[in-house]
Every structure is written in structure tokens, then in C-alpha cells.
Amino acid sequence: MLTIQRPSVTDVSVYNPNEIIYIKGDESTDGSIRIIPDISTGVNAEFQLRASGVWNDTGIQIAASTIFLGRDLEVKAAGDWILTTDVQVDHEALIPHIEFTDAAGTVPYAHVPILSPLIEDFPIQPDFSSEVITNAYRGSSTNPAELLVKRIKYKTGSVAATDDVTVSYNRPPGVTFWTQNYPASHFPANSDVTIELKGLLEGFPGETINTEIDSNANFSLKSDLSGVAYAVGDFYLLTEESLMTFESGLDNVITSFVNKDVMVNVIGNLMAVGAPNDVA
């Protein structure tokens, strides 16, 4: 029997029979969401949504870095890549993937992400000679290259936050791809503020990223004279190379016309016909 006391003194056991937890609605209302033991083995949890009078499995949304496989491996999002971390030794890795489209199907080769060493304190807007006082800051910037961003840093001005602060990033026309709530204490006056982007955010050359920083009370950010907030970022430059499969490799490796020797590029990678990049 599950009993949770709320200010209304509601006994949720009335709505939650054994082995079913309704987190929204109830058994007979469309739009309700519940958790049950999975119907196959009964040893895992299954999320279901009621629509058109029937219950079906539904998805869940979690933060970018909260999935743990066992106690050693953490799985995160890194743009459209999957990032894994060995939590014991803090060893990180990106997983190659194979892209496909409805029109063309699978591209010929798997893509391998190649990262530069971490670039720290890259100037997004480096002028902090003034400040902007607001409860709803809006700004935008343009990505200089393809990259994975690890953190963004701001400077607060003379007005400390006195209520919770929400930081969000979105792409035009306003689709939010990252958001986080912070206590007011994270935005004290005249301080450096770091926004850790756990899981990494991906950006593409020339892409516009909009910044929204909101609170119920005024706070201030260091800015240039036009009111654009100071910001610097830590990120990895990202390039993609192709990973050749055995069968396609045999068919596409370039050989010398004269003696049929296999040809390589200046850094020793095999060269293949039709690959977007020289194949490693």
C-alpha cells in the first residue's frame, strides 16, 4: 500500500493500486501516464501513456547525463553522438555512428568523431566594460566551427540574483535544446558564473545559438556597452572521418595503375573511391 501525504492530505493509494503508479491522471482518462512492471518479464519498469482509450508504451525524458549502466558506465548525449564515461577512471569515449536518410538510405561509411584538445576561454563576447540589469536576458551568437561545447562562462554585475535562475539555449525558430535551473546563490554579484554543459552540446559552422537567462527578479550580467553579455566558452573542435567496412574497403581502395600497389595519403591513411574523407 503506497501512501504519500501532500498539503491536500491526498491518499494516492486510492489512485495507485498494487503494481501500478499513476504519475498523471488515472486509469480511465486519456493523457494519463503510469508506471507498471514490464509486461514481458515483470522485472523492469515500463512507462505507459493512455490515448484514444488504450494504454501503450511511451518514452521518458531525462537530463543529458543521468543514465548509468551498472555502476561503472555513464551514458550521455553529445549532440548527435553518444558519449560514455567510465566513472571509476573518468575515461570518456564517443561512439561512431552510421547516418541514413529516407531518400538515400545508409551513407557508405560509418562516421568517427575526432576531437581537438579542449580549447578553453574562447571569446564569444569578451567585453565586460558595462552591465545589463534584467530579469529576462536575451542574446545570440554564431558558432565559428563544428564543435562540442563543454561549458559557458559569464560574469555577474552589481545586482545579485534573489530568485531561481533558468538558463536555456535554443536554435531559431526557438527550439530549446538545453535548459537548467539554478538557485539564486549560483548568480551572486560581481562573480564568475560557470554553466557546465554535462553531456556536451554540438554546434555547426555559422549556426545561430540563442541564449535565454530568466528569473522572477532582476539580476545583472557584465556586458559590452550595447548590453550583450560577456561570455567565453570551453569546447572541442569536431571533425568527422569515415570508417571503412571490410567489404566496401576491398571494393574501393585505390591502387596504382602501374603496379597495383595500395595508395595512401600523406599521413598514411588508405585512400578509397567515394569516401567523403580519406579513410582511416
C-alpha positions as CSV (number, residue, x, y, z in Angstrom):
1,M,0.0,0.0,0.0
2,L,1.5,3.3,-1.1
3,T,0.5,6.4,0.8
4,I,2.0,9.9,0.2
5,Q,0.9,12.9,2.2
6,R,0.6,16.2,0.4
7,P,-0.7,19.6,1.6
8,S,-4.2,18.5,0.5
9,V,-3.7,15.3,2.5
10,T,-4.5,13.2,-0.6
11,D,-4.0,9.5,-0.2
12,V,-2.6,8.5,-3.6
13,S,-3.2,4.8,-2.8
14,V,-6.8,5.5,-3.9
15,Y,-5.5,6.0,-7.4
16,N,-2.5,3.7,-7.3
17,P,-3.5,0.0,-6.9
18,N,-0.8,-2.6,-6.3
19,E,2.0,-2.6,-9.0
20,I,0.6,0.5,-10.8
21,I,1.8,4.1,-10.2
22,Y,-0.1,6.9,-11.9
23,I,2.1,9.9,-12.2
24,K,-0.5,11.8,-14.1
25,G,-4.3,11.2,-14.3
26,D,-5.9,7.9,-13.6
27,E,-6.9,4.6,-15.2
28,S,-9.7,6.0,-17.4
29,T,-8.5,9.4,-18.5
30,D,-6.7,10.0,-21.9
31,G,-3.4,11.7,-21.4
32,S,-2.7,9.8,-18.2
33,I,0.8,8.4,-17.6
34,R,1.6,5.4,-15.4
35,I,4.5,3.1,-14.5
36,I,3.9,-0.6,-14.3
37,P,6.1,-3.8,-14.2
38,D,7.1,-4.6,-17.8
39,I,4.6,-6.9,-19.4
40,S,7.2,-9.3,-20.7
41,T,9.1,-10.4,-17.6
42,G,7.8,-8.2,-14.8
43,V,11.4,-7.4,-13.6
44,N,11.8,-3.9,-15.2
45,A,9.7,-0.7,-15.1
46,E,7.5,0.3,-18.1
47,F,6.1,3.7,-18.8
48,Q,2.7,3.9,-20.5
49,L,0.5,6.7,-21.9
50,R,-3.2,6.4,-22.3
51,A,-4.5,7.7,-25.6
52,S,-7.8,7.0,-27.5
53,G,-8.9,4.8,-24.7
54,V,-5.9,2.4,-24.7
55,W,-2.5,2.2,-22.9
56,N,0.8,1.9,-24.8
57,D,4.5,2.2,-24.0
58,T,5.7,5.8,-24.0
59,G,9.1,7.5,-23.8
60,I,10.7,9.3,-20.9
61,Q,12.8,12.5,-20.9
62,I,15.8,12.8,-18.7
63,A,18.9,15.0,-18.3
64,A,21.8,14.6,-20.7
65,S,24.0,12.7,-18.3
66,T,21.8,10.6,-15.9
67,I,21.9,7.1,-17.4
68,F,24.1,4.6,-15.7
69,L,24.7,1.1,-17.0
70,G,25.6,-0.8,-13.9
71,R,27.8,1.2,-11.5
72,D,30.8,1.8,-13.9
73,L,29.5,3.2,-17.1
74,E,27.6,6.5,-17.6
75,V,25.9,7.3,-20.9
76,K,25.5,10.9,-22.0
77,A,24.3,12.9,-25.0
78,A,26.9,14.9,-27.0
79,G,24.9,16.5,-29.8
80,D,24.0,13.6,-32.1
81,W,26.8,11.5,-30.7
82,I,26.7,9.1,-27.7
83,L,29.3,9.8,-25.0
84,T,30.3,7.2,-22.5
85,T,32.3,7.7,-19.3
86,D,34.0,5.1,-17.1
87,V,33.1,6.6,-13.8
88,Q,35.9,4.8,-12.0
89,V,38.7,6.3,-14.0
90,D,36.9,9.2,-15.8
91,H,37.7,7.8,-19.2
92,E,35.5,9.3,-21.9
93,A,34.7,8.0,-25.4
94,L,32.5,9.0,-28.3
95,I,30.6,6.2,-30.2
96,P,30.9,6.2,-34.1
97,H,27.6,6.1,-36.0
98,I,26.2,5.4,-39.4
99,E,23.9,8.1,-40.8
100,F,20.9,7.4,-43.1
101,T,18.1,9.3,-44.8
102,D,14.7,8.2,-46.1
103,A,15.7,9.1,-49.6
104,A,19.2,7.6,-49.8
105,G,19.3,5.0,-47.0
106,T,22.6,4.5,-45.2
107,V,25.6,6.5,-46.2
108,P,28.6,4.4,-47.4
109,Y,30.7,4.7,-44.3
110,A,30.4,4.9,-40.5
111,H,31.5,8.3,-39.1
112,V,34.2,8.6,-36.5
113,P,34.2,11.8,-34.4
114,I,37.7,13.3,-34.0
115,L,38.1,15.9,-31.2
116,S,40.8,18.6,-30.8
117,P,42.3,19.2,-27.3
118,L,40.0,21.2,-25.2
119,I,40.0,24.9,-26.1
120,E,39.4,27.0,-23.0
121,D,38.1,30.5,-22.6
122,F,37.4,31.1,-26.2
123,P,35.9,34.6,-26.5
124,I,32.2,34.6,-27.5
125,Q,31.8,38.2,-26.4
126,P,34.9,39.3,-24.4
127,D,33.9,42.8,-23.4
128,F,32.7,43.3,-19.8
129,S,33.1,47.1,-19.5
130,S,29.4,47.6,-18.7
131,E,26.5,45.6,-17.3
132,V,22.9,44.8,-18.2
133,I,20.2,44.6,-15.4
134,T,17.2,42.5,-16.3
135,N,15.1,39.5,-15.2
136,A,15.0,38.1,-18.8
137,Y,18.3,38.3,-20.7
138,R,18.2,37.5,-24.4
139,G,21.3,37.2,-26.6
140,S,22.6,35.3,-29.6
141,S,26.0,34.1,-31.0
142,T,27.3,32.4,-34.1
143,N,29.3,29.1,-34.0
144,P,32.7,29.6,-35.5
145,A,33.2,25.9,-36.4
146,E,31.8,22.4,-35.8
147,L,32.3,21.8,-32.1
148,L,31.2,20.2,-28.9
149,V,30.8,22.7,-26.1
150,K,31.7,21.7,-22.5
151,R,30.9,24.9,-20.6
152,I,30.0,28.6,-20.9
153,K,31.2,31.2,-18.5
154,Y,29.6,34.6,-17.7
155,K,30.3,37.4,-15.2
156,T,27.6,38.9,-13.0
157,G,27.4,42.6,-12.3
158,S,26.4,44.6,-9.3
159,V,22.9,43.1,-8.8
160,A,22.8,39.6,-7.3
161,A,20.0,37.2,-8.2
162,T,17.5,36.8,-5.4
163,D,15.3,34.1,-7.0
164,D,16.0,31.0,-9.0
165,V,17.6,31.5,-12.5
166,T,16.9,29.4,-15.6
167,V,19.5,29.2,-18.4
168,S,18.3,28.0,-21.8
169,Y,19.8,27.6,-25.2
170,N,17.8,27.3,-28.4
171,R,18.2,27.4,-32.2
172,P,15.9,29.5,-34.4
173,P,12.9,29.5,-34.6
174,G,13.2,28.9,-30.8
175,V,13.6,25.1,-30.3
176,T,15.2,24.7,-26.9
177,F,17.9,22.0,-26.8
178,W,19.3,22.6,-23.3
179,T,17.9,24.1,-20.1
180,Q,18.8,24.1,-16.5
181,N,17.5,25.7,-13.3
182,Y,20.0,27.3,-10.8
183,P,19.5,28.6,-7.2
184,A,20.0,32.3,-6.8
185,S,23.2,31.6,-5.0
186,H,24.8,30.5,-8.3
187,F,24.5,34.1,-9.5
188,P,26.0,36.3,-6.8
189,A,27.0,39.9,-7.5
190,N,30.4,40.6,-9.2
191,S,31.3,37.0,-9.7
192,D,32.3,34.5,-12.4
193,V,29.5,32.1,-13.2
194,T,30.1,28.7,-15.0
195,I,27.4,26.8,-16.8
196,E,28.5,23.2,-17.0
197,L,27.0,21.6,-20.1
198,K,27.1,18.0,-18.9
199,G,26.9,15.7,-21.9
200,L,28.4,18.4,-24.3
201,L,26.4,20.5,-26.8
202,E,27.1,20.2,-30.6
203,G,27.3,23.3,-32.8
204,F,27.8,23.7,-36.6
205,P,29.7,26.4,-38.6
206,G,27.7,29.6,-39.0
207,E,24.8,28.3,-36.8
208,T,23.0,30.8,-34.6
209,I,22.5,29.9,-30.9
210,N,20.1,31.9,-28.8
211,T,20.7,32.4,-25.1
212,E,17.8,33.0,-22.5
213,I,18.5,33.7,-18.9
214,D,15.4,34.2,-16.8
215,S,14.4,34.9,-13.2
216,N,11.4,36.3,-11.3
217,A,13.6,39.1,-10.0
218,N,16.3,41.3,-11.6
219,F,19.9,40.3,-11.7
220,S,22.8,41.7,-13.7
221,L,25.4,40.4,-16.1
222,K,28.6,42.1,-17.2
223,S,28.3,43.2,-20.8
224,D,29.5,45.5,-23.6
225,L,28.0,49.0,-24.0
226,S,25.2,47.6,-26.2
227,G,24.1,45.2,-23.5
228,V,25.4,41.9,-25.0
229,A,26.6,39.8,-22.1
230,Y,30.2,38.8,-21.6
231,A,30.7,35.1,-22.4
232,V,33.6,32.7,-23.1
233,G,33.4,29.0,-23.8
234,D,35.3,25.8,-23.4
235,F,34.9,23.4,-26.4
236,Y,36.4,20.8,-28.6
237,L,36.7,21.3,-32.3
238,L,35.0,18.4,-34.0
239,T,35.8,16.7,-37.3
240,E,34.4,13.5,-38.8
241,E,36.3,10.8,-40.6
242,S,34.9,7.7,-42.3
243,L,35.4,4.2,-41.0
244,M,35.6,1.8,-43.9
245,T,34.0,-1.6,-43.7
246,F,35.9,-4.7,-44.9
247,E,33.7,-5.4,-47.9
248,S,33.5,-1.8,-49.1
249,G,37.1,-1.3,-48.4
250,L,38.2,-4.1,-50.8
251,D,35.9,-2.7,-53.5
252,N,37.0,0.9,-53.1
253,V,40.7,1.1,-52.1
254,I,42.7,2.9,-54.7
255,T,45.7,1.1,-56.2
256,S,48.4,2.2,-58.5
257,F,47.6,1.9,-62.2
258,V,51.1,0.6,-63.0
259,N,51.9,-1.9,-60.3
260,K,48.6,-2.2,-58.4
261,D,50.2,-1.0,-55.1
262,V,47.7,0.2,-52.5
263,M,47.8,4.0,-52.2
264,V,47.8,6.1,-49.0
265,N,47.6,9.8,-48.3
266,V,50.4,11.9,-46.8
267,I,49.6,10.8,-43.2
268,G,49.5,7.1,-44.1
269,N,45.7,6.5,-44.3
270,L,44.3,4.3,-47.0
271,M,42.7,6.2,-49.9
272,A,39.3,5.0,-51.2
273,V,36.9,6.0,-54.0
274,G,33.7,7.6,-53.0
275,A,34.5,8.3,-49.3
276,P,33.7,11.8,-48.0
277,N,37.2,11.8,-46.4
278,D,40.3,9.8,-46.7
279,V,39.5,6.6,-44.9
280,A,41.4,5.7,-41.7
